[in-house]
Amino acid sequence: MKKTLYTVLTGSVLLFAGCDSGFEELNKDPNAVTADRFNPAYLFTTGQYNTAKGDEVNSLNYAEPFVQHMASLSNVGIFDFQGDKYVYHKANNEALWKATYNANAGSSKLIEDVITLSKDKPQYHNLYHMARIWKTVIYHRLTDMYGDVPYFEANQGYYQQIYKPKYDAQKDIYAHMLAELEDATAKLNAQQPLFGTADIGYAGDIPKWKRFGYSMMLRLGMRLSKVDPAAAESWVRKAYAGGVFASIEDNLLIRGADKVGTQEVLTNGQSWLLSVSQRSPGKIAKTFFDFMKSHNDPRLKHTVAVYTDPTNVATKNTDPAVQKGMPNGLDRITLPNDPSYNPNTPGQEHQFSGVNRDVFGKLDGPRMLLTYAEVQLLLAEAALRGWVAGDAAQFYRNGVTGAMKSLQQYDASATITDAEITAYLTTNPFVGVADREKALEQINSEYWVATFLNGYESYANVRRSGYPKLTPINYPDNETGGTYPRRLRYPDDEPVLNADHYNAAVARQGADTYKTRVWWDKP
């Protein structure tokens, strides 16, 4: 018996020894998703979506009131619209940073993964270059809001074991983004796989992607107009020659996917804030309202509405006679003493116009990231500077027309007729090129109107151009001493978690305050 058992065991050992080389293959799960088998297009969709989701409190609560599109009675310690009075709120100040760098679902992390997993793989040719272009959308907003940020070493914890990335100078980030746009846009190829189902921006339409890439190049090139005019001109010329947006059909927008709000994560986050969680505090700023009203702007009637009870949509009133903007810098104590306040009007502070939620508060509505109107107005300025061939007046008319036509992409009820647009342009014609400063003010004021609810871009262009000229707010405990804010602070944990690189950035850029200018923001 013992001999028999010994023989069996010996045979088993020999059998396994002979098959040992095949164990590795036998133990592989044929259904496992490994790096060599994973389709990075799956990450691209989420990366695009997360670029327009998760950061909205930063754009809405800081950038929009910074440019006086929005106003609020909120002050220190309140959870919304802190930009109205330049006061600090940790979570909202850090929202864009966290949404960008989040280790699991941050927009930059997802796009970086797409770039890494698709590089040098012919089947992902277009996806790779699309991701490179999309990366510039993510990072130009981030660096414009904070200044120097981790860029070249960001999101490399897994790939290169870099857990404390250095902060890169904004100058170097811009140079790389522009070079990436030039190379990636030129290499897009309509004869290669298109990834239409993964692309929620343009459904894999390569001609549109090319116009998008060159339009981004135009935006970033114009950002350099004061800090490096020669480089700005060179990049603007390249962008224009490459071919930029041709109509509002090229607008880059990301829509929410849940129109009833069953799953908040699938809604337009900005609309969610305006329609659900922050429907009470935010009002249309008097600066913005008065500009549109004084210009008899047909967009105004679609933009504003009074909700005397913001929790009850039935109290909506669009009568032009009752609409008015709220002055920036007021609180509930100072409001009753302001000439704009009528104590006999229903709604108390809700007598002021808010955002028309039927247009701009749709949960499946678009978040605009780059538009034909912006492109045409930037070209108007470029033509004025002699950087591109073309008629600045025609670019201006195209820009205004595009901005007005784009409202219908929010909701069909906001369609502005050709007759209304013609009337506006007749009443507000281009001032001409003889007085350059007057022309710059007109073009960039229209840009300010065209970028309503795209707070990042509006705030960046106001700083770059100096127009419109906004009166700073001096409120107790504000972060700037009553001067206009130039950036946001870095997150509070950065001096602890990434101390050496944080300190190097502060030493290079300037104090970590709202008063420090970013590289391209020159007086």
Summary of the structure (lengths in Angstrom):
residues: 523
radius of gyration: 26.2
end to end distance: 97.0
largest distance: 111.0
contacts: 1745
relative contact order: 0.12
helix: 54%
strand: 5%
